[in-house]
Amino acid sequence: MTVTAAAVEVPATRNRLHRSLGVWFGIAVGVGGMIGAGILRAPADVAARLPSPALFLGAWVIGGIYALLGANAIAELATIRPRSGGQYVFVREALGPYSGFIVGWNDWLSSCASVS
């Protein structure tokens, strides 16, 4: 059986990615990354080094605010430059291809190290 070009239907969204994963999958990946990064072990180490519960909670609140500010900065950059490649794209645009390569390589290595 031969297939002719007329028999093959090309969808109208040929240059777009197929959206098969949803928001809940993204949330699950984020939660899994947090757990994999050691969030279950870190509180005991932090609590052992801080003398009072108020300092312990304060450290976590400050860390959470810092993480939210970082996420906000990356979200704004991704809105300005909507391209795949993560932080490599932003650094390449700002500082050139060599700096982009170093940041992209470091990001990849840190991702691999956190998983292992």
N, C-alpha and C positions, 0 to 999 in steps of 0.2 A: 504494500500500500504506500503510495507516495503522497506527500503533503505539498500542496501548492501554496504559493504566497497569498493567494486570495482566501484560502481556507483558514489561515492563521489570523486571529483577531488580536490587534495590538491595542492595549488599553490607552485611554486618553492621558493618563498620568504616567507616561513612560519614563520621564526623568525624575520621578519622585520615589522615595523609599517606601517599601511596603510596610504599613503600620500594623504589626501583629501583636506587639507588646504594649500594655497600657500603663496607666499611672500606678496601679497597684504593684505591678512588676518592678517599676522603678523604686517605689517605696520599700519593697522587700529587699532589693539589692542594697539600698542605702542602710537599712537596718542590719542586714547581714554583714556589711562592711564595718559598721560600728562594732558589732559583736566580735568580728574577726580581728579587729585592731586592738582588742584587749580591754574593752570597756568593762568587762566583768571582773578583771583583775586590778585595774587601776585605782578604784576607790579605796581599797584597803591600804595600798602604798601611800596614797595622799593623806589619808586619815592618820596613818602612823607617824607622819612627819609634821603634822599640824597639831598644836596643843589644845585647840578648842573646837567644838562643833560649829561655832559661828564662822571661824576661819575656813573650816572645811567646806561649808556651804558657800561661803563667799568666793572661794577659789573656783568652785564649779560654776557659779553664776558668772563670774568674770570670764572664765573659759568659754562658756556658752555664748556670751555676748561677742567675744572675739571671733568665735566660729561663725556666728551670724553675720558679722560685718565682713568677714572674708567671703562668705557665700554671696552676700549682696554685691560685693565688688566684682566677683567673677560673673554673676548674673548680668550685671550692667555691661561688662565687656562683651559677653556673649550676645547681648541684644544689639550692641553696636556692630560687632563683627560676627554674624551668624555663620560660622564655618566649623567643620569638624577638625579636630586636632588638639583640643584642650588648650592648655596654657601655652603650648608651642606657638600657636597662631598669634596670640597677643604679644608675646615677647619678640617673635620674628618681625612683626609690624613695627614695634617700638624700637628695638635695639639691633635688628639685623638677623641674618640667617644663622650665623655662628652661635649667638646667644640663644636663639630659638632652639637650635639643636641641643645645646647643653641643658636647657630647661626641659625640653621634651624627653631627653634621655634620663635625666634625673627623676622626672615624674614617672616614667616607666619603671625605673629601678625601684623607686619607693613603693609603687603599687605591687610589684613582684615581691619585695621584701615583706610588706605587711601581710600578704597572703601566706607566705611561707612561714 
